C-alpha cells in the first residue's frame, strides 16, 4: 500500500502534478496542490504519479510505501 500527499510548505502551485496525474491531484482556492483524502492511498504507485513526482520542481510530492 502506498500513500501520496503534497507537502504544503513546499508546493508553489506550478500545476505539473495536475498535468501528469489529474486523477490524483487537485488544487485549492489559492492554487496549491493537494491529494484528497479518498485518493491518498493506493495498492501501487501509478506511472502518472511517478511522472508527477519526477516533474515537481519543488519536490513537494511525497510517496510512502506503508
PyMOL commands that set and color helices and strands:
alter all, ss='L'
color gray80, all
select helices_A, chain A and resi 16-20+37-39+47-55
alter helices_A, ss='H'
color red, helices_A
select strands_A, chain A and resi 2-6+25-27+33-35+41-42+61-65
alter strands_A, ss='S'
color yellow, strands_A
deselect
rebuild
show_as cartoon
